[in-house]
C-alpha cells in the first residue's frame, strides 16, 4: 500500500483543488510509491478514469475528474458513505464499537435545546476517545475478538456518530452553522484534541505525540494506521528516562483531510501547549506511516502540498496555507527543520526496525524552474516541492508543528516527525475483495511498531531534559 509520507511527488507551480471519483482514487493508488517529478511548469494535479493502470505522466496530463461536495450539511460525506461496506461493519462488530453510533443517535433524539445538545455531543466525543484509549491499553471489556491494539474501531465509530449527527432532525430549530459546530465538537473530542492534560511541575517531562486516521480506504477499507494505534497506546501513560525522570505522554489523532489543516486543526490543538507556561510541552513528535520496513526521523519539512487525494477524495496543490490568527513566522519559510535528537535516536537500539536519519528533499533551486532531488537537504533560497516526508499530510503536520514551535519563540524545543514502517496484511490476506479484516501478521507488526515508537520517544525524552534550560 502507499504510505502517508509521499503520495504523489508531482511538482506544480499553481494551486489546484479537485475532488476525485472513486475510480480515479483507486487508479492513483496503483502508482508506484515514488514517482518522478515532472517540470515545475506542469499543469495542476489531474486524474483519469481510464480503465488501465496509468503511468505517472498520464496522471499528470489527463483531464480532471471531480465529484461534487455534499449539497447540504445533512448529506453524508465520502468517509461516512464507506460505512455501509462489509469491512467497516465487521470491524465495529468485532470490537464492540458498533453500539456507539446507535447509542449516540438515541441520545440525540432526547435533546430539546441546542445548549443541551452541545454538552451531550462534546461529552460523547470525549467518551469515545477515552473508550478507545482504554481498550488499547487493556482496560475494560475487549468487546469482541478484534485485537485490542487496533485503531480502526475508533475511526469507524466516529464516522457512525457523525453520520447520526449529520442526519439528526431535532425538535428545535438547528441552523447549519450550529450543526457544523456540533460536528466540530464531536471531531475534536473523539480525537483527543481537546483533552490533552499535561501536568504542571518541574520534576517531570511533558510530551505530546500525534497520529493519523487510516487512509487510502477506497483501495482497501480494511486498512489500519500504526501511528493512530501508537497514539491510543501512549495517551495518558508515563515513561521514565534513563536518568529516572518521569515523562507524561498525551496523544491526539488527526484526520487525513486537507481542509481540516487549512482550518487550523493542528495549530488549534498544539498551540496551548507550545506556548510558555507551567504546562508547556517539553517534547513533541508527530507520527505517521512512512516507508516499508523502517522508521525515519525526517530532518526537513517543506511548505508544499502535492495534491494526492485525501480521505474525502479532495486534492490540493499549493503552498501550505497558514490559517489566520495563529502564531506564525513572516515571511513564511519554505523549510522547517527537526529539533529531535536524530543522531541519538538512530544510534539507539530501539527495536526490530532500522531507524534512518532521512535528509532528502525535493526543491526548485534558487533561480531554477525544475524540481531537483537533494539527498542532503535543501539548498539556500530554494522553493519546496517535497520535504523529507514527501508532499502529503505527514509532511504538512510536521511543517505546521515545527513552524509553530519557531513562531512561539521556542526553537530549541525538541520536536519533529517520525515515520513508522508501512503496516501490511500478512501473506495470503492482501486481497481487499476477499481478505480478512485482520490476521496474526498484521497484529504482530502493529504491536512491534507501537513498542518501538515508545522506545524512540523514550530516547528522545532522555535528551529533552534541559534542552531549554530554565524554561521548564
C-alpha angles and dihedrals in degrees: 000000000000116000127233092242104069117014104155116001087198117146122221136165100202136058122264129179118182139155114224131215121238095256092051091053093047091052092048089053089060093061115106117267096253118041125191111253113240125216117303087241091064118127120261122281112297136175137209134214094209115145094230126072106270127227122231090259094052091051091052095049105035121106116264124266115199138177122209120252119242110297093221139012089260096058115102119257123233090257093051090049091062090063091085091066121103098244097056091048092050092048091052093046096047093049099045091243095114088088094062100075092043093048090046092051092051090051092051089054089062095054114110103175137034095242089052090050091048092055092045095049093047092049094047093048091053091044091055091052092048092049091051091050092047092050092049091049095048100257122133127000120332089225093213144348097293112115112268093230092063116124096193101081090064092050096049095040090053090053091048089054094046088051090054091048094046093052097039115124106199125198090240131061111278118184123213089248091053092049090049090051090052091050089051092052091050091050096049095043096048092049097053090243096127098038103061103138112189112178122231122237142094100247100069140049124243117215132183122196127180135200139184140242121256111275144187087054096154087068094043123358090193094072124129128197116223091204090061090047090051091050091054092047094050103039112118094359129129126223130183125229124225088268091054095252113146120237124196116214124205123182143195135182127224132208124248092237127117094210095059090056091051088054092056103254092148097047094042090054100043106032097079090059098038093058119088113271145106092289098040117144119254097195136012133189125185110203134197140156112277138160129355117271101000149066120236129201101207111223099192135029125202133216095231136105112207099200104243111155118263130212092288092046093253119145126200127183113184146093109299104271118225113216117235119260099029126111110264144155120260124243093031109248122232091220141030127189136220121254093193114121091253097169092056093044093051093047095048120091098236102157148307097312123076116243118220131201095223114203105162122116138166116237144165102234120233107281092011134111105201129070117253128195112233114194093192101045136271126327123230115286095008127144118237121244098158133000123214087277093051127243103298133089097292089061089043097053089049091049093048095046095048092043089053089049090056094041094057091051100255105115091151093057104118109241146124145120132310122194118205126209116273111270111226137177119254125267111288093024102076100102110095091199097064105005127116121257090238141011137182094261092053092050094044093051094045091052091047092051092049092050091050092048088056091051093048091051089049091054090049090049090055088063096040096071106096094003088124100033113210097010102091 
